[in-house]
Amino acid sequence: MAAATRNWAWAGGLAIGAVLAWFNFRWLRKGLDALVAASAAQAGEEEPRVPIGTYFRAVFRYALLALCVYVIFEFLRVPLASMIVGMCSLGAAAIAASVYEVVRPGK
C-alpha cells in the first residue's frame, strides 16, 4: 500500500522491518534448536546445564536488531514507525495463516 501511494520511505521501512523480523525468527529458531539439543543430550542428568552461548545469543539477537533499527533510522532516514509495523508483519502473517487453516482445513 505504501508503494502504491508512492511513499517510498514507508515502503522501505516496511520491507526492512519484514526482513529484520525474518532474521529474528531464524535466530530464535536456531537458539531453541540448540536448547532442545542440549536438553536432549542431558536427559538423564539431575540438573541439566544450558550452554552459556545460548544466553548470549538470546541477548545478542535483540541487541543486534536494536542496533540495525537505530542505524537505519539515523542514516537512511526511514520512518521508525514503518520499521516497527514491518516487524509485526511476520506475526500478522502467522495469524492469517492460522485463521486460514481453521476456516479451510487441509485437503
N, C-alpha and C positions, 0 to 999 in steps of 0.2 A: 504494500500500500504506500509506503514511504517513497519507493522508487517511482511508483505511478504518478505521484504528485510532484515528482522531481525534487524532492527534499533529500539530496544525496548525503548530507551529513547524518540524518536519521537512518537512512538506508544502510549506510556504512556501519553505524553504531549497532544496528540490529544484527547485521551479519557478523560483526566482530564479537558481539555478545553470544551469538549462537555458537560460534567456533570455540570461544572460551568455555561455554557450558559443555560442549562435547569433550574438550580436553579434560575438564573437571570430572566428567563421568568416567572417562577412560582411566584416569589416575585413581579415582575412587575404586573402580572395579579391580585394578591391579593391586591396590592396597588390601582390599578384602580377600582377594585370592591368596595373597601372601599370608594373611592372618589365618585363613582356613587351612592352608597347607601346614603352617606351623602348629596349629592346634591338633590337626590330624596326626602329625608326626609324634606329638606328645600325649596321645590319647590315654595311655596307661599311667601317666605320672600323677602324683598328688597335686602339685602346683605347676601347671604348665606355664612356661615363660613366653612372653611375646617379644620378638626381636626389637631392639631399640630403634632400628631403622624404620620400622612400621610407624612408630610415633612421629619420627622425624618427617616421613613422607606425608603424613596427615597434616601436620602443621605447615610444611613447606608448600603443599598444594594450595592452601588458602593464601599464604604469603605471596606466592608467585602470581596467583590470579589478581590479588590486590595491586601488586606492582605493575602488571600488564595494564590493568584498567587505568591506573594513575598515569602511566607513560602515554597511553593512547589519548587520554583526556587532555593532558597538558600539551603534548607535542602535535597531535593531529587535530586537536580542537573538535573532537567528536562529542556530541552531547552525552553526558553521563547517564541520563535517564534512558536514552536509546540503548546503551550497552546493557543496562540492568534489565530492561524489557527483553532484550535479545537473550540474556542469560536465563530468563524464565521460559524461553521458548521450548527448551528440552522438557521441562515439566509439563507444559501445556500439551506438547505432542504426546507425551506418555499418557496423560489423562484422556486425550481424544482417542488414542488407540485403544485404551481400556474400555471406554464407552462404546466404541465401535464393535469390539469383541463381545460385549454384553448384549448389545442390540442385535447383532448378526453373528451368532455363534459359528464356530468353524464348520466348514463344509466338508 
